[in-house]
Amino acid sequence: MLLLTASSGLNIGDMIVQLFFFAILLLIITGITSFAVSFKKRGKQLDRIEQKLDQMSDRNNK
């Protein structure tokens, strides 16, 4: 058991668990951020498509 303890008295297993949960927290933050950015880009893209369709329908009506 002496090999599994760090010099500060903190178990190696505890450090691994802390790093694991920190990585999960970073993944959640990254996922939320990327979802928000892609949602914003999708909205802008839909606006551009709608403008193009309006232009095409105006040309056909003239």
C-alpha positions in Angstrom: 0.0 0.0 0.0 2.9 2.3 0.5 3.5 2.4 -3.2 0.0 3.8 -3.9 0.4 7.0 -1.8 1.8 10.2 -3.0 4.3 12.2 -1.0 1.7 14.6 0.2 -0.5 11.9 1.6 -3.0 12.0 -1.2 -3.8 8.7 -2.8 -3.0 8.2 -6.5 -6.5 6.9 -7.0 -8.0 10.1 -5.6 -5.9 12.2 -8.0 -7.1 10.0 -10.9 -10.7 10.4 -9.9 -10.3 14.2 -9.6 -8.7 14.4 -13.0 -11.5 12.2 -14.5 -14.2 14.5 -13.1 -12.3 17.6 -14.2 -12.2 16.2 -17.7 -15.9 15.5 -17.6 -16.6 19.0 -16.5 -14.4 20.4 -19.4 -16.2 18.2 -21.9 -19.6 19.4 -20.7 -18.5 23.1 -21.0 -17.0 22.4 -24.4 -20.2 20.6 -25.6 -22.5 23.4 -24.4 -20.3 26.0 -26.0 -20.1 24.2 -29.4 -23.8 23.6 -29.3 -24.5 27.3 -28.8 -22.1 28.3 -31.6 -23.5 25.8 -34.1 -27.1 26.8 -33.2 -26.2 30.5 -33.8 -24.6 29.6 -37.2 -27.5 27.5 -38.2 -29.9 30.4 -37.6 -27.7 32.7 -39.7 -27.6 30.1 -42.5 -31.4 29.7 -42.5 -31.7 33.5 -42.7 -29.4 33.6 -45.8 -31.4 30.8 -47.4 -34.6 32.6 -46.8 -33.3 35.8 -48.3 -32.2 33.8 -51.4 -35.6 32.2 -51.7 -37.3 35.5 -51.4 -35.1 37.0 -54.2 -35.8 34.0 -56.4 -39.6 34.2 -55.9 -39.5 38.0 -56.6 -37.7 37.3 -59.9 -40.3 34.7 -60.8 -43.2 37.0 -60.0 -41.9 39.9 -62.2 
